[in-house]
Each structure stands twice: as C-alpha cells, then as structure tokens.
C-alpha cells in the first residue's frame, strides 16, 4: 500500500523517539523531533537488547553496528550475597529459538548510534525545546500526528491526555547505576545478579572489559542525593559482597553514577486521543526488573510505523496500535513487578527466567507480534 506522507512531531529524543523518527523517515514521513534537554541523555549505564529489540535494530539497519559496540552475553547467573550460585539460564538457547542475538550495550553508545542514523537521514533534533501542554494543542493543529516519547516521570503528552489522573507508582527501592571495568584477564560473558535481603547487585558485561551495573535496595523516595552520597552508600552496603561486585565499585567511573527512585505506571485504558499519541515509557513504563523497557520502546516504534503504512485512516491505525501492544507491554510491567516483589520483599526468593519460564516460552513471549 502507498503510504500517504504524514507530518509527524515527536516529543522526546530517547530510545523510543529516535527509533520512531528513523523508521518513520525511512517510510517517507516528514518528522520533527523535539527534545527538552540540551543534548542526548545517556542517563542509565546500559541496555540489554533482547532478541525482540534486535529484530527492530535490524529493521533500522543498525543490528551489525550495535553488535560492534556491544557484547553478546551467553548466560544469566544468579548468586546469593556470598557468591553461591543459585540458578543459571542459557541465553544462547533462547537466542537461537528467536533467530536473533541478545546484545548488551552502553546507553551512550546506543544513543549515539541512533543519533548517527538520524543524521544520515538528514533529520535534526531540536534541543532545548520544552513542550508545554498548550504547545501540544498547537502541535496537534500543525502536524498530522503528535507522538509523546517523553518518558515515565513527567510526560507532558500523558498529562495532556490524562490531565491529573496518572501518577507514576513508586515501588520502594532505589536503583543506583553506573559503568565500570572488569579486571584484566577476567573475561566474563555472563550477566551476573547477586541478591541479598532486600538488596541486589547486577553486572552486565558489554565489551573490551566494560560493564554496566546496578546496585539496588529498599529506600523511601527522596529528593535526589549528590553523586558522592551514592558512591559512599554503595561502598557501605556492598563492601562484604563477592569480588565481582568489589571490582565494579573500585573501577567505578564516578561521573557515570546516578541514583533512580524506581517508578512504573499502571496499565492505561488508552494511549491516544485524536491525533495525539504516547509511546514507550510515557505509555507503559515498566520496572528495570522487567528487563524490557528499551525493548518495548523499540517495538512500539516498529509497530506504529507498520500500522501507519497499512492504513491511511489515522484513528484506526492508532486504535490498532493500542490493541496490538497493550497486552505485551502490560505483561512486561507485571513481570517487572513480580521480580521486584521477590527481590525486595521481606522474604526474597531466587527467580530467574529459568525457574519460571522455559526457553521456548520466553522466546515465544519475546517474539510475539514480530514477523
């Protein structure tokens, strides 16, 4: 079917916004991308692109490039806080069932790849452009479609669609993230997750010795603390934990450290009104324990452009988008909450995909809706 060229405004130049801009531009739409920050945010140490995300990276022509800058983890291992192995899960089996690899990449590398792809398509990002609720109305008149990819906490587009009703939900734990290096000679291709009582420390190897990591523990939500506070708190809490954790803390690039009081949002009854739509974390933020935040954002971008191509009736495309995406994104949100409950409750228990899902079930879930 011939796509009727649409003028599309995208608010937010994160993973969802940039991926959508790339795919929509390739399809011939006129895309304008607005970002409130003064540059691309590389907040967050890294991202694991599971096979469903790599499917979309391939559609953008970026799968080879991301594999050059990323690493390919071969298994997930779960340990207790003393370093005793509790469970392991073979990632390679799932990859082969899905037909795509899993790639771990530093967020700054992923953002720079997406930005480079946009630039090569002749699209520029308008920075320092904070869209207000009034602007959303104006954009809706100027553009055929306005897409909010403006994040979980302060999405202006979600606010425009829902007024005051949607409050992100705090789950009682803080995630302190950063980037570090493994010691020379330790070549580990496993994602390692150490769990204690209401605390965890996860390490994801990328490449060339680089890793991204996250230390998490129960904490009341607070106004953010300075970096030095998070560094001290990490050393205090995890000082008796196994060597791999110590290596990360010792090699930690303190400029990369940030603390995130982790929120998600409850599944929502709609994601659009008229020609204004939200995608990614603005629409269905999940906890980092789901492992699917960036993956679902990428899927959104692919599904939306596919539906715009299949139907020239915008309302039916946007309605179809919600119907196709809602159950999978809600499942990712639910999984994130279940895992968080198991780690951060009074009685944490081991939980890996291995202990709940077979490789076949997991691959079916990841690849659902992708053909």
Helices and strands as residue ranges (DSSP letters): E 7-11, H 15-26, E 30-34, E 46-49, H 51-59, H 63-69, E 75-80, E 85-90, H 91-98, E 103-106, H 107-120, E 125-126, H 133-142, E 145-148, H 156-162, E 169-181, E 190-196, E 199-205, E 210-218, H 227-238, H 243-250, G 254-256, E 258-264, E 272-273, E 276-278, H 281-284, G 288-290, H 293-310, H 314-344, H 353-356, H 359-367
